[in-house]
């Protein structure tokens, strides 16, 4: 099984590659619905994604990923939990 960091990095790479089915597949349904309510998305196109911080919080791993292109940037804080042998994104919010 991939580590939480490897999964978060693959997720970030999927955003850059435009692999939205992969990106959406990482979210639990509840987390995706909640994230969409924030009304913000990484810049389009996203040309760079970088994990800028990480922390262990109980049974979750937290990552802040900075997404950017030449003119825009957005950092998203995400929490990941192991569920059924895979890491799932259980909460995500923009860093303001």
Buried (B, 14 or more C-beta within 10 A) or exposed (E): EEEBBEBBBBBBEBBBEEBEEBBEBBBBEEBBEBBEEEEEBBBEEBEBBEBEEBEEEEEBBBBBBBBBBEEEEBBBBBBBBBEEEEBBBBBBBBEE
